[in-house]
Amino acid sequence: MCNDIKSPNEPVSINARHGLPSIITTMTIGFGTIRLIALTNEDVCWRPG
């Protein structure tokens, strides 16, 4: 899903230069993941069988 990191050093340099956008991105991804898990669990719960 979130596989757009080209090199291991890229996230470090992004964090160093753009601290706030990085935090916002991390929070957005985290929130999206939590929502995705919640929706998946809800889907599983409502699925018959």
mmCIF file as Biopython writes it, N, C-alpha, C and O atoms, coordinates in Angstrom:
data_model
#
loop_
_atom_site.group_PDB
_atom_site.id
_atom_site.type_symbol
_atom_site.label_atom_id
_atom_site.label_alt_id
_atom_site.label_comp_id
_atom_site.label_asym_id
_atom_site.label_entity_id
_atom_site.label_seq_id
_atom_site.pdbx_PDB_ins_code
_atom_site.Cartn_x
_atom_site.Cartn_y
_atom_site.Cartn_z
_atom_site.occupancy
_atom_site.B_iso_or_equiv
_atom_site.auth_seq_id
_atom_site.auth_asym_id
_atom_site.pdbx_PDB_model_num
ATOM 1   N N  . MET A ? 1  ? 0.828   -1.193  0.000  1.0 0.0 1  A 1 
ATOM 2   C CA . MET A ? 1  ? 0.000   0.000   0.000  1.0 0.0 1  A 1 
ATOM 3   C C  . MET A ? 1  ? 0.875   1.261   0.000  1.0 0.0 1  A 1 
ATOM 4   O O  . MET A ? 1  ? 0.876   1.998   -0.986 1.0 0.0 1  A 1 
ATOM 5   N N  . CYS A ? 2  ? 1.610   1.522   1.070  1.0 0.0 2  A 1 
ATOM 6   C CA . CYS A ? 2  ? 2.396   2.765   1.141  1.0 0.0 2  A 1 
ATOM 7   C C  . CYS A ? 2  ? 3.834   2.514   0.706  1.0 0.0 2  A 1 
ATOM 8   O O  . CYS A ? 2  ? 4.764   2.782   1.466  1.0 0.0 2  A 1 
ATOM 9   N N  . ASN A ? 3  ? 4.028   2.005   -0.506 1.0 0.0 3  A 1 
ATOM 10  C CA . ASN A ? 3  ? 5.363   1.604   -0.937 1.0 0.0 3  A 1 
ATOM 11  C C  . ASN A ? 3  ? 5.991   2.616   -1.886 1.0 0.0 3  A 1 
ATOM 12  O O  . ASN A ? 3  ? 6.578   2.217   -2.892 1.0 0.0 3  A 1 
ATOM 13  N N  . ASP A ? 4  ? 5.887   3.919   -1.600 1.0 0.0 4  A 1 
ATOM 14  C CA . ASP A ? 4  ? 6.520   4.879   -2.495 1.0 0.0 4  A 1 
ATOM 15  C C  . ASP A ? 4  ? 7.873   5.356   -1.976 1.0 0.0 4  A 1 
ATOM 16  O O  . ASP A ? 4  ? 8.412   6.333   -2.495 1.0 0.0 4  A 1 
ATOM 17  N N  . ILE A ? 5  ? 8.437   4.694   -0.964 1.0 0.0 5  A 1 
ATOM 18  C CA . ILE A ? 5  ? 9.766   5.078   -0.481 1.0 0.0 5  A 1 
ATOM 19  C C  . ILE A ? 5  ? 10.811  4.445   -1.383 1.0 0.0 5  A 1 
ATOM 20  O O  . ILE A ? 5  ? 10.875  3.222   -1.511 1.0 0.0 5  A 1 
ATOM 21  N N  . LYS A ? 6  ? 11.635  5.290   -2.013 1.0 0.0 6  A 1 
ATOM 22  C CA . LYS A ? 6  ? 12.591  4.780   -2.996 1.0 0.0 6  A 1 
ATOM 23  C C  . LYS A ? 6  ? 13.880  4.309   -2.342 1.0 0.0 6  A 1 
ATOM 24  O O  . LYS A ? 6  ? 14.466  3.320   -2.782 1.0 0.0 6  A 1 
ATOM 25  N N  . SER A ? 7  ? 14.332  4.998   -1.298 1.0 0.0 7  A 1 
ATOM 26  C CA . SER A ? 7  ? 15.568  4.605   -0.634 1.0 0.0 7  A 1 
ATOM 27  C C  . SER A ? 7  ? 15.407  4.750   0.874  1.0 0.0 7  A 1 
ATOM 28  O O  . SER A ? 7  ? 14.594  5.555   1.329  1.0 0.0 7  A 1 
ATOM 29  N N  . PRO A ? 8  ? 16.170  3.984   1.662  1.0 0.0 8  A 1 
ATOM 30  C CA . PRO A ? 8  ? 16.042  4.039   3.124  1.0 0.0 8  A 1 
ATOM 31  C C  . PRO A ? 8  ? 16.372  5.412   3.700  1.0 0.0 8  A 1 
ATOM 32  O O  . PRO A ? 8  ? 15.885  5.762   4.776  1.0 0.0 8  A 1 
ATOM 33  N N  . ASN A ? 9  ? 17.195  6.197   2.996  1.0 0.0 9  A 1 
ATOM 34  C CA . ASN A ? 9  ? 17.594  7.507   3.510  1.0 0.0 9  A 1 
ATOM 35  C C  . ASN A ? 9  ? 16.539  8.581   3.246  1.0 0.0 9  A 1 
ATOM 36  O O  . ASN A ? 9  ? 16.582  9.654   3.848  1.0 0.0 9  A 1 
ATOM 37  N N  . GLU A ? 10 ? 15.606  8.302   2.361  1.0 0.0 10 A 1 
ATOM 38  C CA . GLU A ? 10 ? 14.654  9.331   1.952  1.0 0.0 10 A 1 
ATOM 39  C C  . GLU A ? 10 ? 13.781  9.824   3.116  1.0 0.0 10 A 1 
ATOM 40  O O  . GLU A ? 10 ? 13.644  11.036  3.287  1.0 0.0 10 A 1 
ATOM 41  N N  . PRO A ? 11 ? 13.188  8.935   3.918  1.0 0.0 11 A 1 
ATOM 42  C CA . PRO A ? 11 ? 12.328  9.409   5.007  1.0 0.0 11 A 1 
ATOM 43  C C  . PRO A ? 11 ? 13.092  10.283  6.002  1.0 0.0 11 A 1 
ATOM 44  O O  . PRO A ? 11 ? 12.531  11.233  6.549  1.0 0.0 11 A 1 
ATOM 45  N N  . VAL A ? 12 ? 14.370  9.968   6.240  1.0 0.0 12 A 1 
ATOM 46  C CA . VAL A ? 12 ? 15.165  10.742  7.197  1.0 0.0 12 A 1 
ATOM 47  C C  . VAL A ? 12 ? 15.340  12.168  6.701  1.0 0.0 12 A 1 
ATOM 48  O O  . VAL A ? 12 ? 15.139  13.118  7.458  1.0 0.0 12 A 1 
ATOM 49  N N  . SER A ? 13 ? 15.715  12.328  5.429  1.0 0.0 13 A 1 
ATOM 50  C CA . SER A ? 13 ? 15.933  13.667  4.889  1.0 0.0 13 A 1 
ATOM 51  C C  . SER A ? 13 ? 14.615  14.440  4.824  1.0 0.0 13 A 1 
ATOM 52  O O  . SER A ? 13 ? 14.593  15.650  5.051  1.0 0.0 13 A 1 
ATOM 53  N N  . ILE A ? 14 ? 13.528  13.753  4.518  1.0 0.0 14 A 1 
ATOM 54  C CA . ILE A ? 14 ? 12.220  14.417  4.490  1.0 0.0 14 A 1 
ATOM 55  C C  . ILE A ? 14 ? 11.868  14.903  5.898  1.0 0.0 14 A 1 
ATOM 56  O O  . ILE A ? 14 ? 11.394  16.026  6.069  1.0 0.0 14 A 1 
ATOM 57  N N  . ASN A ? 15 ? 12.102  14.052  6.911  1.0 0.0 15 A 1 
ATOM 58  C CA . ASN A ? 15 ? 11.824  14.454  8.285  1.0 0.0 15 A 1 
ATOM 59  C C  . ASN A ? 15 ? 12.681  15.643  8.692  1.0 0.0 15 A 1 
ATOM 60  O O  . ASN A ? 15 ? 12.208  16.543  9.386  1.0 0.0 15 A 1 
ATOM 61  N N  . ALA A ? 16 ? 13.950  15.652  8.259  1.0 0.0 16 A 1 
ATOM 62  C CA . ALA A ? 16 ? 14.865  16.719  8.651  1.0 0.0 16 A 1 
ATOM 63  C C  . ALA A ? 16 ? 14.435  18.050  8.041  1.0 0.0 16 A 1 
ATOM 64  O O  . ALA A ? 16 ? 14.486  19.083  8.709  1.0 0.0 16 A 1 
ATOM 65  N N  . ARG A ? 17 ? 14.011  18.032  6.776  1.0 0.0 17 A 1 
ATOM 66  C CA . ARG A ? 17 ? 13.702  19.290  6.092  1.0 0.0 17 A 1 
ATOM 67  C C  . ARG A ? 17 ? 12.264  19.733  6.302  1.0 0.0 17 A 1 
ATOM 68  O O  . ARG A ? 17 ? 11.980  20.930  6.334  1.0 0.0 17 A 1 
ATOM 69  N N  . HIS A ? 18 ? 11.360  18.781  6.444  1.0 0.0 18 A 1 
ATOM 70  C CA . HIS A ? 18 ? 9.933   19.121  6.525  1.0 0.0 18 A 1 
ATOM 71  C C  . HIS A ? 18 ? 9.314   18.414  7.730  1.0 0.0 18 A 1 
ATOM 72  O O  . HIS A ? 18 ? 8.559   17.454  7.574  1.0 0.0 18 A 1 
ATOM 73  N N  . GLY A ? 19 ? 9.631   18.885  8.907  1.0 0.0 19 A 1 
ATOM 74  C CA . GLY A ? 19 ? 9.151   18.227  10.122 1.0 0.0 19 A 1 
ATOM 75  C C  . GLY A ? 19 ? 7.634   18.217  10.221 1.0 0.0 19 A 1 
ATOM 76  O O  . GLY A ? 19 ? 7.032   17.165  10.434 1.0 0.0 19 A 1 
ATOM 77  N N  . LEU A ? 20 ? 7.013   19.384  10.065 1.0 0.0 20 A 1 
ATOM 78  C CA . LEU A ? 20 ? 5.569   19.482  10.264 1.0 0.0 20 A 1 
ATOM 79  C C  . LEU A ? 20 ? 4.790   18.690  9.218  1.0 0.0 20 A 1 
ATOM 80  O O  . LEU A ? 20 ? 3.927   17.898  9.597  1.0 0.0 20 A 1 
ATOM 81  N N  . PRO A ? 21 ? 5.051   18.865  7.907  1.0 0.0 21 A 1 
ATOM 82  C CA . PRO A ? 21 ? 4.339   18.067  6.911  1.0 0.0 21 A 1 
ATOM 83  C C  . PRO A ? 21 ? 4.510   16.573  7.151  1.0 0.0 21 A 1 
ATOM 84  O O  . PRO A ? 21 ? 3.589   15.792  6.910  1.0 0.0 21 A 1 
ATOM 85  N N  . SER A ? 22 ? 5.693   16.173  7.629  1.0 0.0 22 A 1 
ATOM 86  C CA . SER A ? 22 ? 5.940   14.762  7.907  1.0 0.0 22 A 1 
ATOM 87  C C  . SER A ? 22 ? 5.026   14.275  9.021  1.0 0.0 22 A 1 
ATOM 88  O O  . SER A ? 22 ? 4.448   13.192  8.929  1.0 0.0 22 A 1 
ATOM 89  N N  . ILE A ? 23 ? 4.896   15.081  10.080 1.0 0.0 23 A 1 
ATOM 90  C CA . ILE A ? 23 ? 4.026   14.712  11.198 1.0 0.0 23 A 1 
ATOM 91  C C  . ILE A ? 23 ? 2.581   14.617  10.721 1.0 0.0 23 A 1 
ATOM 92  O O  . ILE A ? 23 ? 1.865   13.677  11.069 1.0 0.0 23 A 1 
ATOM 93  N N  . ILE A ? 24 ? 2.155   15.595  9.921  1.0 0.0 24 A 1 
ATOM 94  C CA . ILE A ? 24 ? 0.782   15.591  9.407  1.0 0.0 24 A 1 
ATOM 95  C C  . ILE A ? 24 ? 0.558   14.354  8.540  1.0 0.0 24 A 1 
ATOM 96  O O  . ILE A ? 24 ? -0.475  13.692  8.644  1.0 0.0 24 A 1 
ATOM 97  N N  . THR A ? 25 ? 1.534   14.049  7.684  1.0 0.0 25 A 1 
ATOM 98  C CA . THR A ? 25 ? 1.414   12.872  6.822  1.0 0.0 25 A 1 
ATOM 99  C C  . THR A ? 25 ? 1.327   11.609  7.656  1.0 0.0 25 A 1 
ATOM 100 O O  . THR A ? 25 ? 0.493   10.741  7.395  1.0 0.0 25 A 1 
ATOM 101 N N  . THR A ? 26 ? 2.194   11.503  8.668  1.0 0.0 26 A 1 
ATOM 102 C CA . THR A ? 26 ? 2.189   10.317  9.525  1.0 0.0 26 A 1 
ATOM 103 C C  . THR A ? 26 ? 0.846   10.167  10.220 1.0 0.0 26 A 1 
ATOM 104 O O  . THR A ? 26 ? 0.294   9.068   10.276 1.0 0.0 26 A 1 
ATOM 105 N N  . MET A ? 27 ? 0.312   11.276  10.756 1.0 0.0 27 A 1 
ATOM 106 C CA . MET A ? 27 ? -0.974  11.230  11.438 1.0 0.0 27 A 1 
ATOM 107 C C  . MET A ? 27 ? -2.081  10.845  10.465 1.0 0.0 27 A 1 
ATOM 108 O O  . MET A ? 27 ? -2.965  10.060  10.806 1.0 0.0 27 A 1 
ATOM 109 N N  . THR A ? 28 ? -2.034  11.397  9.252  1.0 0.0 28 A 1 
ATOM 110 C CA . THR A ? 28 ? -3.055  11.086  8.254  1.0 0.0 28 A 1 
ATOM 111 C C  . THR A ? 28 ? -3.017  9.613   7.884  1.0 0.0 28 A 1 
ATOM 112 O O  . THR A ? 28 ? -4.052  8.951   7.815  1.0 0.0 28 A 1 
ATOM 113 N N  . ILE A ? 29 ? -1.795  9.099   7.644  1.0 0.0 29 A 1 
ATOM 114 C CA . ILE A ? 29 ? -1.656  7.683   7.300  1.0 0.0 29 A 1 
ATOM 115 C C  . ILE A ? 29 ? -2.131  6.817   8.463  1.0 0.0 29 A 1 
ATOM 116 O O  . ILE A ? 29 ? -2.837  5.829   8.259  1.0 0.0 29 A 1 
ATOM 117 N N  . GLY A ? 30 ? -1.742  7.190   9.687  1.0 0.0 30 A 1 
ATOM 118 C CA . GLY A ? 30 ? -2.140  6.420   10.859 1.0 0.0 30 A 1 
ATOM 119 C C  . GLY A ? 30 ? -3.655  6.407   11.021 1.0 0.0 30 A 1 
ATOM 120 O O  . GLY A ? 30 ? -4.249  5.358   11.270 1.0 0.0 30 A 1 
ATOM 121 N N  . PHE A ? 31 ? -4.277  7.575   10.879 1.0 0.0 31 A 1 
ATOM 122 C CA . PHE A ? 31 ? -5.725  7.677   11.005 1.0 0.0 31 A 1 
ATOM 123 C C  . PHE A ? 31 ? -6.409  6.865   9.912  1.0 0.0 31 A 1 
ATOM 124 O O  . PHE A ? 31 ? -7.391  6.167   10.168 1.0 0.0 31 A 1 
ATOM 125 N N  . GLY A ? 32 ? -5.880  6.963   8.685  1.0 0.0 32 A 1 
ATOM 126 C CA . GLY A ? 32 ? -6.444  6.200   7.573  1.0 0.0 32 A 1 
ATOM 127 C C  . GLY A ? 32 ? -6.340  4.703   7.816  1.0 0.0 32 A 1 
ATOM 128 O O  . GLY A ? 32 ? -7.267  3.950   7.519  1.0 0.0 32 A 1 
ATOM 129 N N  . THR A ? 33 ? -5.190  4.273   8.365  1.0 0.0 33 A 1 
ATOM 130 C CA . THR A ? 33 ? -5.007  2.853   8.654  1.0 0.0 33 A 1 
ATOM 131 C C  . THR A ? 33 ? -6.006  2.394   9.700  1.0 0.0 33 A 1 
ATOM 132 O O  . THR A ? 33 ? -6.608  1.329   9.564  1.0 0.0 33 A 1 
ATOM 133 N N  . ILE A ? 34 ? -6.186  3.203   10.756 1.0 0.0 34 A 1 
ATOM 134 C CA . ILE A ? 34 ? -7.137  2.851   11.813 1.0 0.0 34 A 1 
ATOM 135 C C  . ILE A ? 34 ? -8.544  2.752   11.238 1.0 0.0 34 A 1 
ATOM 136 O O  . ILE A ? 34 ? -9.284  1.822   11.557 1.0 0.0 34 A 1 
ATOM 137 N N  . ARG A ? 35 ? -8.912  3.703   10.397 1.0 0.0 35 A 1 
ATOM 138 C CA . ARG A ? 35 ? -10.247 3.664   9.780  1.0 0.0 35 A 1 
ATOM 139 C C  . ARG A ? 35 ? -10.398 2.446   8.890  1.0 0.0 35 A 1 
ATOM 140 O O  . ARG A ? 35 ? -11.443 1.796   8.876  1.0 0.0 35 A 1 
ATOM 141 N N  . LEU A ? 36 ? -9.331  2.140   8.139  1.0 0.0 36 A 1 
ATOM 142 C CA . LEU A ? 36 ? -9.367  0.987   7.250  1.0 0.0 36 A 1 
ATOM 143 C C  . LEU A ? 36 ? -9.574  -0.293  8.053  1.0 0.0 36 A 1 
ATOM 144 O O  . LEU A ? 36 ? -10.382 -1.143  7.679  1.0 0.0 36 A 1 
ATOM 145 N N  . ILE A ? 37 ? -8.841  -0.426  9.157  1.0 0.0 37 A 1 
ATOM 146 C CA . ILE A ? 37 ? -8.976  -1.608  10.010 1.0 0.0 37 A 1 
ATOM 147 C C  . ILE A ? 37 ? -10.388 -1.669  10.586 1.0 0.0 37 A 1 
ATOM 148 O O  . ILE A ? 37 ? -11.008 -2.732  10.616 1.0 0.0 37 A 1 
ATOM 149 N N  . ALA A ? 38 ? -10.891 -0.522  11.042 1.0 0.0 38 A 1 
ATOM 150 C CA . ALA A ? 38 ? -12.228 -0.489  11.625 1.0 0.0 38 A 1 
ATOM 151 C C  . ALA A ? 38 ? -13.274 -0.898  10.592 1.0 0.0 38 A 1 
ATOM 152 O O  . ALA A ? 38 ? -14.175 -1.680  10.895 1.0 0.0 38 A 1 
ATOM 153 N N  . LEU A ? 39 ? -13.157 -0.372  9.376  1.0 0.0 39 A 1 
ATOM 154 C CA . LEU A ? 39 ? -14.109 -0.723  8.324  1.0 0.0 39 A 1 
ATOM 155 C C  . LEU A ? 39 ? -14.004 -2.200  7.972  1.0 0.0 39 A 1 
ATOM 156 O O  . LEU A ? 39 ? -15.016 -2.862  7.741  1.0 0.0 39 A 1 
ATOM 157 N N  . THR A ? 40 ? -12.770 -2.718  7.930  1.0 0.0 40 A 1 
ATOM 158 C CA . THR A ? 40 ? -12.582 -4.132  7.618  1.0 0.0 40 A 1 
ATOM 159 C C  . THR A ? 40 ? -13.211 -4.996  8.697  1.0 0.0 40 A 1 
ATOM 160 O O  . THR A ? 40 ? -13.897 -5.971  8.391  1.0 0.0 40 A 1 
ATOM 161 N N  . ASN A ? 41 ? -12.980 -4.644  9.967  1.0 0.0 41 A 1 
ATOM 162 C CA . ASN A ? 41 ? -13.554 -5.414  11.064 1.0 0.0 41 A 1 
ATOM 163 C C  . ASN A ? 41 ? -15.076 -5.368  11.014 1.0 0.0 41 A 1 
ATOM 164 O O  . ASN A ? 41 ? -15.740 -6.379  11.241 1.0 0.0 41 A 1 
ATOM 165 N N  . GLU A ? 42 ? -15.623 -4.199  10.718 1.0 0.0 42 A 1 
ATOM 166 C CA . GLU A ? 42 ? -17.071 -4.045  10.616 1.0 0.0 42 A 1 
ATOM 167 C C  . GLU A ? 42 ? -17.600 -4.919  9.485  1.0 0.0 42 A 1 
ATOM 168 O O  . GLU A ? 42 ? -18.624 -5.588  9.624  1.0 0.0 42 A 1 
ATOM 169 N N  . ASP A ? 43 ? -16.881 -4.899  8.360  1.0 0.0 43 A 1 
ATOM 170 C CA . ASP A ? 43 ? -17.259 -5.709  7.216  1.0 0.0 43 A 1 
ATOM 171 C C  . ASP A ? 43 ? -17.280 -7.187  7.589  1.0 0.0 43 A 1 
ATOM 172 O O  . ASP A ? 43 ? -18.212 -7.912  7.242  1.0 0.0 43 A 1 
ATOM 173 N N  . VAL A ? 44 ? -16.240 -7.626  8.300  1.0 0.0 44 A 1 
ATOM 174 C CA . VAL A ? 44 ? -16.152 -9.031  8.700  1.0 0.0 44 A 1 
ATOM 175 C C  . VAL A ? 44 ? -17.272 -9.373  9.668  1.0 0.0 44 A 1 
ATOM 176 O O  . VAL A ? 44 ? -17.872 -10.444 9.579  1.0 0.0 44 A 1 
ATOM 177 N N  . CYS A ? 45 ? -17.557 -8.456  10.601 1.0 0.0 45 A 1 
ATOM 178 C CA . CYS A ? 45 ? -18.589 -8.719  11.601 1.0 0.0 45 A 1 
ATOM 179 C C  . CYS A ? 45 ? -19.964 -8.872  10.951 1.0 0.0 45 A 1 
ATOM 180 O O  . CYS A ? 45 ? -20.774 -9.697  11.374 1.0 0.0 45 A 1 
ATOM 181 N N  . TRP A ? 46 ? -20.215 -8.068  9.923  1.0 0.0 46 A 1 
ATOM 182 C CA . TRP A ? 46 ? -21.541 -8.096  9.309  1.0 0.0 46 A 1 
ATOM 183 C C  . TRP A ? 46 ? -21.675 -9.159  8.232  1.0 0.0 46 A 1 
ATOM 184 O O  . TRP A ? 46 ? -22.776 -9.409  7.740  1.0 0.0 46 A 1 
ATOM 185 N N  . ARG A ? 47 ? -20.568 -9.784  7.863  1.0 0.0 47 A 1 
ATOM 186 C CA . ARG A ? 47 ? -20.623 -10.797 6.814  1.0 0.0 47 A 1 
ATOM 187 C C  . ARG A ? 47 ? -21.227 -12.091 7.378  1.0 0.0 47 A 1 
ATOM 188 O O  . ARG A ? 47 ? -20.775 -12.556 8.424  1.0 0.0 47 A 1 
ATOM 189 N N  . PRO A ? 48 ? -22.216 -12.676 6.734  1.0 0.0 48 A 1 
ATOM 190 C CA . PRO A ? 48 ? -22.824 -13.914 7.252  1.0 0.0 48 A 1 
ATOM 191 C C  . PRO A ? 48 ? -21.841 -15.079 7.229  1.0 0.0 48 A 1 
ATOM 192 O O  . PRO A ? 48 ? -20.988 -15.168 6.345  1.0 0.0 48 A 1 
ATOM 193 N N  . GLY A ? 49 ? -21.969 -15.956 8.195  1.0 0.0 49 A 1 
ATOM 194 C CA . GLY A ? 49 ? -21.072 -17.104 8.289  1.0 0.0 49 A 1 
ATOM 195 C C  . GLY A ? 49 ? -19.857 -16.762 9.112  1.0 0.0 49 A 1 
ATOM 196 O O  . GLY A ? 49 ? -18.983 -17.608 9.304  1.0 0.0 49 A 1 
#
